[in-house]
Amino acid sequence: MDLSAIEQEVRQLVEEVAGLAELRAGQVMVIGCSTSEVLGKHIGKAGSREVAAAIYRGIRTVQEQRGFAVAFQCCEHLNRALVLEREVMERYGLEEVSVVPVPTAGGSMAAHAFTQLADAVVVEQIRAHAGIDIGDTLIGMHLKQVAVPVRPSQRTVGEAHVTAARTRPKLIGGARAVYEVVPQNESCT
């Protein structure tokens, strides 16, 4: 597996999805990733620290340029909890849980992120503004309502299938509802 190619694929993917999602500084992107799937193996059966490190580098490059936060989803053995920076947890009023992700309980990607973030914590849930799912890890439970699929031009990382989503506010109201800003010289009657 060419790790530099994986890093580049991820960098391009994250850049494209952040653009399609119009992700702003301070908003959150959730990343679900099976390094086993990237290697063409069954999810949870062949995790790789080296692949996780390459993917992490690709994500961080874009994150640092754009200023958004990242939450790394753990595997099902930790109930898909999330690794993120303490500052993000505090900003969004999330509650820390006590666990240290390891490759066999959390997954290689989340375990690697936990060791790399400046002040890593684990939380049970978040409502992210956008997300990328590398290897069909099921990130939907961590996206804000309403999730809208985005179709990045890159549909795989290594051998893993990729899906992505952005979110939008709920459309509420009835027949008289307006969903775009009305100029100030107009009024509602």
MIFI-574391 format. One record per residue: x, y, z of N, C-alpha, C, O in turn; residue in one letter. Coordinates in pm, whole numbers, plus 32768, in hexadecimal, padded with zeros to 4 digits. Layout:
% residues N
XYZXYZXYZXYZA/...
//
This chain:
% residues 189
80567F898000800080008000805A807B800080B480878053M/804180D57FA4808E81527F99805281B87FFA7FEA81F47FDDD/809481CB806C805F822480D4805B82B580A8800282FF80D1L/80BA82E0805780B7836B8027804083817FCA800683ED7FC7S/801C831B7F7D7FA683267F267F27832D7F7A7ECC837A7F5BA/7F2082DD7FE57EAC82E1803F7E9F836C807D7E3383A5807FI/7F0E83A180AF7F0D842780EB7EDA848F80877E8884E480AAE/7F0A8488800C7EDF84E77FA57E4C84D67F837E05853A7F73Q/7E1C845A7F777D8E84407F5B7D37847E7FC97CD284BE7FACE/7D5F846A80457D11849E80B67D14853580B77CAD857580CEV/7D888570809F7D938602809C7D33863C80347CEA869B8050R/7D3386027FBC7CDA86337F527C47861D7F767BF386747F5DQ/7C2885AA7FB07B9F858B7FD77B6D85EC80407AFF86218033L/7BBB860280A87B90865C81157B8286EA80E17B2487318107V/7BDC8716808D7BD4879C80527B5387AA80007B0D880E800CE/7B3587487FAF7ABD874E7F5B7A3E874D7FAF79E4879D7F97E/7A3586F3801179BD86EA806479AC876980B8793D879A80C6V/7A19879D80EF7A10881A813C79DA888980E4798B88DB8112A/7A04888E806779D188F28009793E88DC7FE778EF893A7FEBG/791A88607FC7788E88417FA67831885C801B77BE88848009L/78638844809578138859810D781688EA813D77D0890F819BA/7869893C80FC787C89C78125789E89CF81BA786B8A238203E/78F6897581E4791F896C8270796F89E7829779D08A0C8254L/79468A25830479888A9F833579E28A8183AB79D68A1883EBR/7A3B8ADD83C77A938AD0843B7A3E8ABC84B879D98B0084CAA/7A668A5F850C7A1F8A44858879B389D9857C798989A185E1G/798789BC85037925895284F3796C88CA84FA79E688C484FAQ/791D885E8500795587D98517793A877D84A278CB8777846EV/79A28733847B799686C6841A79B2864584657A19863884A7M/795685E5845A796D8562849579AB8508842B7983850983B7V/7A0E84BA84567A51845C83FC7A4083D084357A6883B584A6I/7A06837983E77A0282EB84077A5F82A683A67A5C82C3832EG/7AB1824A83D77B13820D837E7B36818083AA7B598169841DC/7B2D8124834E7B5E809C83627BDF808D83157BDF8087829AS/7C4E8087835D7CCE807283187CD27FE682DA7D187FD08278T/7C887F8983137C7E7F0382D87C427F0B824C7C767ED081EDS/7BD57F56823F7B947F6681BC7BEF7FAD81597BF17F8B80E2E/7C3A801081887C998055812F7CFB7FEF80F57D247FFC8081V/7D217F8C81447D7D7F2381177D387EB580C77D7A7E56809AL/7CB47EC080B57C6C7E5C80687C427DE380BB7C207D7B8083G/7C447DF1813E7C207D8481997B987DA081D87B607E0D81C7K/7B647D3F82207AE47D4E82647AF17DB182D87B547DAE8321H/7A8E7E0882E87A907E6C83527AAE7E2B83D97A717DC683FDI/7B0B7E6484227B2C7E3584A77B8A7DBD84AD7BA57D8A8519G/7BBC7D91843C7C0C7D16843C7CA07D29841D7CEE7CCD8433K/7CC97D9E83EB7D557DAF83C17D817E3F83D37DC27E77837AA/7D5F7E7C84447D807F08845C7E157F23844C7E687ECC8462G/7E347F9E84267EBF7FC4840C7EDD804C84477E9D80AF8425S/7F3F805184A07F6C80D084D87FAB8128846C7F9B81A2846DR/7FF280EA84108035813683A67FD0817983497FE181ED8323E/7F67813083267EFD816A82D37EB781D983207E9A824282E8V/7E9B81C283A17E5B822883F37EB082A783F67E7B831583ECA/7F33829984047F8C830D84097F88835B83867F8783D68387A/7F87831583167F81835882937EFC83A282827EFA84148252A/7E8F836382A97E0C83A2829F7E06841C82FA7DD4848682D3I/7E38840F83727E3A847E83D27E8684F683987E58856783A1Y/7EFB84DD835F7F49854A83247EFB859282B67EFD860C82AER/7EB5854682627E66858281F87DF585D9822E7DDA864581FAG/7DB285A982977D4585F482D57D7A867383167D4486DF8300I/7DE4866683657E1A86D883B17E4B874883567E3E87BE8378R/7E82872582E47EB2878D82887E4087EA82617E4F88648265T/7DCF87B1823D7D5B880282147D1C8846828D7CF888BC8287V/7D1087FE82FA7CD5883783747D2088B383A07CE2891883C1Q/7DA388AE83A27DF2892083CD7DE38997836F7DE38A0A839CE/7DD5897D82EE7DC389E9828D7D3A8A2B829A7D2E8AA5828EQ/7CD389DB82B17C498A0E82B17C148A33833B7BB68A818346R/7C4E89FC83A47C268A21842C7BAF89D884657B7E89FF84CFG/7B7E897084257B0F892484607B4788BD84C37BBF88A084C3F/7AEF888785157B15882085777AF48797853E7A9E878A84E7A/7B3A873185707B2186A785447B01865085BD7B42865A8625V/7A9C85FB85AC7A798595860E7A8E850E85CA7A5184F38562A/7AE384BA86037B03843885CA7AAC83CE860D7AB483BA8686F/7A5A838A85BE79FF832685F57A4882A586167A96827285C6Q/7A2D8271868D7A6081EE86B67A098180867779A1819B863CC/7A378105868579EB8094864F7979806C86AD796580A88718C/792F8008868478BA7FDD86D078DA7FAB875C78847FAD87B3E/79577F7E8773797B7F4C87F8797B7FBA886279737F9E88D9H/798480368836797680A9889178F780F7886F78EE816F8888L/789680B08837781380EA8816781C816487BB77CA81BF87C4N/787F81668765789681D2870478AA825A8748788382C28713R/78E8825687BE790C82D38803796E832087AA799682EF8741A/7992839887D479E383F187807A5B842887CA7A53844A8841L/7ACA843187837B44846F87B77B4B84FB877D7B3F850E8704V/7B60855D87D47B6D85E787A77BBD8637880C7BE286038876L/7BD886B487EC7C20870C88477BC5873988BA7B4E875188A6E/7BFE874489307BB4877189A57B6D87F7898A7AFB880B89B3R/7BB0885189457B7888D589277AF588C788D97A97891388F0E/7AEF8868887C7A758852882E7A07881B888879948845887FV/7A2C87BE88DF79CB8786893E798E87F68992791487FC89A3M/79E2884E89C579B288BA8A1B795E891F89CD78F7894D89FEE/798A89408953794189A1890078B3897288E3785689C288E1R/78A288F088CD781F88BA88AA77D4887F8921776A8844890FY/780A888D899A77C6885D8A1177B487C78A15774C87958A42G/7818877E89E5781186EC89E3784786B38A65788C86F88AB0L/782986368A7F785585F68AFA78C0858F8ADD78AE85368A8AE/7930859B8B23799F853E8B13797C84B78B52793984B18BB9E/79AA844A8B13799F83C58B4B7A2C838F8B627A8C83BE8B26V/7A37832C8BB97AB982F58BDE7AD782778B8F7AA3820B8BADS/7B2B82858B2B7B5B82148ADD7BD182458A897BD782B98A63V/7C2C81EC8A6E7C9C82098A157C8E81AB899D7C9B813289ACV/7C7381E189277C65818B88B17CEB8148888F7D5581878893P/7CE280C9886E7D54807C883F7D29803987BD7CB2803187A1V/7D86800A876D7D5F7FCF86EC7CF67F6186F57CA17F56869CP/7CF87F10875E7C997EA287697C177EC787AF7BBA7E7787B2T/7C0F7F3F87E67B947F7088247B92800788127BBB8052886AA/7B61803187A17B6080BD877C7B8580CD86EA7B50812386A4G/7BE2807786BD7C0E807A86327C9280C286237CB481198673G/7CDB809E85BC7D6080D885A57D5B816F858F7DB281B785C0S/7CF6819F85477CEE822E852B7CD5827E85AA7D1C82E085C4M/7C72825785F87C5382A086747CC6829386D87CE782F4871CA/7D03821E86E07D74820B873B7DE8826687147E2782A3876AA/7E04827086937E7082C886657E4E835A86837EA283A486B6H/7DD5838386647DAD840E867E7DBA842F87127DE5849D8735A/7D9583D187687D9D83E887F97E2C840888247E428458887FF/7E8D83C887E37F1A83E088077F52845E87C77FB9849187F3T/7F11849287607F47850387157F0C858A873C7F5085F08733Q/7E8F858D87677E50860B878A7E91864688067EBE85FD885EL/7E9786C9880D7EDB870E887C7E9E86ED89037EE686D78964A/7E1986EA890B7DD486CF89897D58867B89697CE786AC896ED/7D6F85FD89477D0585A589177CA8857989877CD3855D89F7A/7C29857389667BC2853C89BD7B6784E489697B6C84E788EEV/7B14849689AC7AB1844489687A27846D899A7A12847E8A12V/79CB847D893D7940849C895C78E784348919791183F188BAV/786D8425894C781483C0891477D083EA889377B28397883DE/77B7846D8886776D84998810778B852A87F177BB85768846Q/776E854E8776777C85D88748771785EC86D976E1858B86A4I/76FE866686B576A986878642770186D985E47702875485EAR/774A8694858E77AA86D485357765871584BE76F586F28499A/77AB87748483777787C18411778E877A838C77498796832BH/77EE871E8388780E86D2830F7856865383397881864683ABA/786185F782DC78A7857C82FE78D78531828578A2853E8217G/793D84E0829C797284868236797B83FC827479AD83EB82E3I/7948839B822C794783108258799D82C081F7797882AB8184D/7A11829382277A6E824681D77A6481B582027A96818F826CI/7A22816381B07A1680D581D1799380AF8211798C80498255G/792A80FD81FC78A380DA822A789D80C282C1786F805982EDD/78CB8124830E78CD811A83A07850815383E27842814B845DT/77F5818B8395777381BB83C5777F82348422776D8228849BL/779D82A883EA77AE83238437772D8371844B772D83D38495I/76C18348840C76458397840C761283BE849475D4842784A3G/762A836B84FA75FA83898580763D840385BC760F84388621M/76AA8432857E76F484A485B376E68523855E773185828571H/768785248502766F859A84AF75F585E584E0759485AA8510L/75F9866A84D2758586BC84F2751486988492752C86678424K/749986B284BF742986AA8461742C8729841074418792844DQ/741A872C839873F786C48339747586A482E874B586FE82B2V/7499862482E0750E85FA829374EB85F681FE748185C581D6A/7546862C81AE7534862F811D75AF85EE80DE761F861C80F3V/759C85838091761185438053765985A47FF6761B85F27FAEP/76DC859D7FF7772C85E37F93777985777F47779A850F7F7FV/779285917ECC77D2852E7E76785D855D7E4E786D859D7DE6R/78C2853D7EA0794985647E78797385187DFB794584A87DE2P/79CB85537DAD79F985127D347A4884937D557A4B84357D05S/7A8684917DC87AD1841C7DF47A7683C37E457A4783EC7EB0Q/7A5B834C7E1679FC82F27E577A3F82837EA879FB82327EE7R/7AC582807EA77B0E821C7EF67B8B825B7F327BC082BE7EFFT/7BB9821F7F9F7C3E82387FD67C7C81AE7FE17C4A8159802BV/7CE781977F9A7D1B81107F907CAD80B97F567C7A80D57EEAG/7C8980507F9E7C1E7FF77F727B9880157FB57B347FD17F99E/7B948079800C7B1B8095805B7ABA80F080117AE281527FD3A/7A3C80CF801979CF81217FE479C381A0803879D2819B80B2H/79A782117FF7799B8291803C791182CB802578DF82CD7FB5V/78D382FC8091785A834D8089787383CB80DB78CB83CE8131T/7826843280BF783784B0810777B184F88110775584DD80C3A/77A985538170772E859E8183774C862781BB77B1863D81FFA/76F38683819E76F0870581DF766B870B8229761986B1821AR/76578771827575D6878082B7759C8809829675E48864826BT/751B881782AB74D88897829A747188A58307744688418341R/74498921832673DF8933838A735C88F68358734488ED82E0P/730888CC83B5728588998393723389098352723E897D837AK/71E288E682F07183894482B571028937830570C488CC8306L/70D989A283477060899B83986FF989FE8363701C8A588316I/6F8089EF838A6F178A4C83616EB78A0B83006EBC899382E7G/6E648A5C82CA6DFE8A2B826E6E038A7881EC6E6D8AA081BDG/6D8E8A8C81B26D828ACA812F6DBA8B58812C6DE88B8680C3A/6DB78BA0819D6DE68C2B81A06E7A8C3681C56EB08CA481C6R/6EBB8BC881E36F478BCB820E6FA28BFB819C6F898BDF8127A/70098C4181C2706E8C72816470F38C38818F71128C358206V/71438C0A813171C18BC88152723C8C16812572AC8BE58132Y/72278C8F80F272968CE780CF72808D6C8114720E8D928130E/72EB8DB4812E72E38E34817372998E97811A72B58EA580A3V/72378EDC815971E88F408114722F8FC8812372508FF08193V/7246901080B47284909680C0723590EE811F71BB90DE812AP/7276914C81637237919D81CA71C791F881977170921F81E5Q/71C6921A811A715E927480E870DB922980CB7077926880A8N/70DB91A580D9705F915A80CA702D91338155707C912981B3E/6FAC911E81616F7590FA81E46F15908681D76EE0906B816BS/6EFE904382466E9D8FD5824B6E179011826F6E12907182BCC/6DAB8FDE823A6D26900B825E6CD68F9A82976C628FAD82BCT/
//
